[in-house]
């Protein structure tokens, strides 16, 4: 279910105080509408947030925010979600006018028809099928005697020992800094489950350490979702449940629920501190 701008919401923007900004994790890839972060926040914590998420990089997120706020004339605060797996990269697109990019890419492209989304999905599956089946593309492990798949690229990213500064990443964060209430770090699936697969492996925290530095430079609140996701995963695993899909890089309703608890707690703390 998408709104008139092409973002995954049950209705158009209605003045919500918060904008959820990020990629496919927040857009709800692989999950039903009722299980998305925006839905769980509204249902379980009475937090009505607008879902301004779409796959892209951090420069894209900044353009979404600038274009949307300019079109809606809103002072809504941004809850920004950054994924360890593929957000710590130089921008893949040339930065254009934020308003022009917003309307061209989202209103015109997605609100008119469902054909594009269906054909694009089918095309991707057809062209990537051989790559997906290749052993070097996936890392397969077992949890509770069930196979679980990890994208090898994201496993490698998780094991990266140092994160070099990223110009476009830092510029995008700085551009949004006046609108951001909190930044939340989403770990890879491998980081959450690695101790059950390679118990002797000590993972570095290069992406999180770098994000913390960027947040400090811009005087922003930065929250790591890793501990909450690991705790939820460890609790669910003996029951045969996961926080990620077994065959996908995205979290399921359980993982989203763990993230929602952290988000709600941070906003509750804000309200207690400011009295709003």
C-alpha positions in Angstrom: 0.0 0.0 0.0 1.6 3.3 -1.1 0.5 6.9 -0.9 0.2 9.4 -3.6 4.0 10.2 -3.4 4.9 6.5 -3.8 6.0 5.9 -0.2 4.7 3.0 1.7 1.9 4.5 3.9 -1.8 3.8 4.3 -2.6 7.4 3.6 -0.9 10.6 2.6 1.1 12.8 5.0 -1.2 14.1 7.7 1.2 16.3 9.7 3.0 13.5 11.6 5.7 14.7 14.0 8.3 12.2 12.8 9.6 11.1 9.4 11.1 7.6 9.2 14.0 7.9 6.8 16.1 5.0 5.5 16.2 2.3 2.9 14.4 -1.0 2.4 14.5 -2.0 6.1 12.3 1.0 6.9 10.3 0.7 3.6 9.4 -2.8 4.9 10.8 -5.0 2.2 9.6 -8.6 2.7 7.1 -7.7 5.3 3.3 -7.1 5.4 2.0 -3.6 5.9 1.0 -4.3 9.5 4.5 -5.4 10.4 6.4 -2.4 9.2 8.2 -0.1 11.6 5.7 2.7 11.1 2.8 0.3 11.8 4.3 -1.2 14.9 5.2 2.2 16.3 1.6 3.4 15.8 0.0 0.2 17.1 2.2 -0.6 20.1 3.5 2.8 21.2 1.0 5.3 19.9 3.7 7.0 17.8 2.3 8.1 14.5 5.3 8.5 12.1 5.3 9.0 8.3 7.3 6.5 6.3 9.6 8.5 4.1 11.8 5.5 3.2 13.0 4.1 -0.1 16.1 2.1 -1.2 19.1 4.4 -1.9 22.1 5.8 -0.1 22.4 8.5 2.5 22.6 11.3 -0.1 19.3 10.0 -1.5 17.8 10.2 2.1 18.9 13.8 2.4 17.2 14.6 -0.9 14.0 12.9 0.2 13.9 14.9 3.4 14.7 18.3 1.7 12.2 17.7 -1.1 9.4 16.4 1.2 9.8 19.2 3.8 9.8 21.8 1.1 6.7 20.4 -0.5 4.8 19.9 2.8 6.1 22.9 4.7 6.5 20.8 7.8 8.9 21.0 10.7 8.7 17.2 11.4 11.8 15.6 12.9 13.7 12.9 11.1 14.4 9.5 12.6 17.2 8.3 10.3 18.1 4.7 9.9 21.5 3.7 8.5 22.3 0.1 7.5 25.7 -1.3 8.1 25.6 -3.4 4.9 25.3 -0.9 2.2 24.9 2.7 3.4 28.5 3.4 4.2 29.4 4.2 0.5 30.0 7.2 -1.7 26.8 8.4 -3.2 25.9 6.5 -6.4 24.0 9.4 -7.9 24.8 12.9 -8.9 23.1 15.3 -6.4 20.3 17.2 -8.1 17.7 19.7 -6.9 16.1 18.1 -3.9 12.6 19.2 -4.8 13.0 18.1 -8.5 14.4 14.8 -7.5 11.6 14.1 -5.0 8.8 14.8 -7.5 10.4 13.2 -10.5 11.5 10.0 -8.9 8.6 9.3 -6.5 5.4 11.1 -7.5 5.7 10.5 -11.2 7.3 7.1 -11.2 5.4 5.2 -8.6 2.0 6.8 -8.0 0.7 6.2 -11.6 1.0 2.5 -12.0 1.9 -0.8 -10.4 3.3 -2.2 -13.6 6.8 -0.7 -13.1 7.2 -2.3 -9.7 6.1 -5.7 -10.8 8.2 -5.8 -14.0 11.2 -4.4 -12.3 11.0 -7.2 -9.6 10.6 -9.9 -12.3 13.5 -8.5 -14.3 15.8 -8.4 -11.3 15.0 -12.0 -10.4 15.6 -13.2 -13.9 18.9 -11.3 -14.4 20.3 -12.1 -11.0 19.2 -15.7 -10.6 22.6 -17.3 -11.7 24.5 -14.8 -9.4 22.2 -15.6 -6.5 22.7 -19.3 -6.9 26.5 -19.0 -7.0 28.2 -20.2 -3.8 30.4 -17.1 -3.6 27.4 -14.9 -3.5 25.8 -16.5 -0.5 27.1 -17.8 2.8 25.0 -20.7 4.2 25.1 -21.7 7.8 22.8 -23.6 10.2 20.9 -22.4 13.2 18.8 -24.9 15.2 19.4 -27.4 12.4 17.9 -25.1 9.8 19.8 -23.5 7.0 20.1 -19.7 7.0 21.5 -17.6 4.2 23.8 -14.5 4.5 24.8 -12.2 1.7 28.5 -12.8 1.5 29.1 -9.1 0.6 27.5 -8.1 3.9 29.5 -10.7 5.8 32.6 -9.1 4.4 31.4 -5.6 5.3 30.8 -6.7 8.9 34.4 -8.0 9.1 35.9 -4.7 7.8 38.4 -3.5 10.3 38.5 0.2 9.3 36.0 2.6 7.7 37.5 5.4 5.7 35.8 8.8 5.7 33.1 9.2 3.1 32.6 12.7 1.8 29.1 12.4 0.4 28.0 10.5 3.5 29.2 13.2 5.8 27.8 16.0 3.7 24.4 14.3 3.6 24.3 13.9 7.4 25.4 17.5 7.8 22.6 18.7 5.4 20.0 16.9 7.5 21.5 17.6 10.9 19.0 20.4 11.7 16.1 18.1 11.2 17.4 14.9 12.8 16.1 13.8 16.2 18.0 10.5 16.3 20.1 8.3 14.0 19.7 4.5 14.4 22.4 2.1 13.3 21.0 -1.2 11.8 23.6 -4.0 11.9 23.9 -6.8 9.4 22.2 -10.1 9.9 25.6 -11.7 10.3 26.6 -9.4 13.1 23.4 -10.3 15.0 23.9 -14.1 14.6 27.7 -14.6 14.1 28.3 -15.9 17.7 26.0 -18.8 17.0 27.8 -19.6 13.7 31.4 -18.6 14.5 31.5 -18.4 18.3 35.2 -17.7 18.4 35.1 -14.7 16.0 35.5 -11.2 17.4 34.0 -8.7 15.0 35.3 -5.2 14.6 32.8 -2.2 14.8 34.2 -0.1 12.0 31.0 1.3 10.6 29.4 2.0 14.0 32.6 3.7 15.3 32.7 5.9 12.2 29.0 6.8 12.5 29.6 7.8 16.1 32.4 10.1 15.0 30.1 11.7 12.4 27.3 12.1 14.9 29.6 13.8 17.5 30.9 16.2 14.8 27.3 17.2 14.1 26.1 17.1 17.7 23.6 14.3 16.9 22.1 11.5 18.9 23.2 8.1 17.5 21.8 4.8 18.8 23.1 1.3 18.0 20.2 -1.2 17.5 22.7 -4.1 17.6 22.3 -4.9 21.4 18.5 -5.0 21.2 18.5 -7.1 18.1 21.0 -9.6 19.6 19.0 -9.8 22.8 15.7 -10.4 20.9 17.4 -13.0 18.6 18.9 -14.9 21.5 15.5 -15.0 23.2 13.7 -16.2 20.1 16.3 -18.7 18.8 15.4 -21.5 21.3 11.8 -21.2 20.2 12.8 -21.7 16.6 12.1 -18.0 15.6 14.4 -15.5 14.1 14.6 -11.7 13.8 15.6 -11.9 10.1 14.2 -13.9 7.3 16.1 -17.1 6.8 16.6 -16.5 3.0 16.8 -12.7 3.0 19.0 -9.8 4.1 16.1 -8.0 5.8 14.6 -8.3 9.3 11.2 -9.7 9.9 8.4 -8.6 12.2 10.4 -9.8 15.2 13.4 -7.7 14.3 11.3 -4.7 13.5 9.6 -5.1 16.9 13.0 -5.0 18.6 13.9 -1.9 16.8 10.5 -0.3 17.6 11.1 -0.8 21.3 14.4 1.1 21.1 12.8 3.9 19.0 9.9 4.3 21.3 12.2 4.4 24.4 14.4 7.1 22.8 11.3 9.2 22.0 9.9 8.7 25.4 13.2 9.8 26.9 13.1 12.9 24.7 9.6 13.8 25.9 10.6 13.3 29.6 13.6 15.6 29.1 11.9 18.4 27.2 8.4 18.1 28.6 6.9 17.8 25.1 
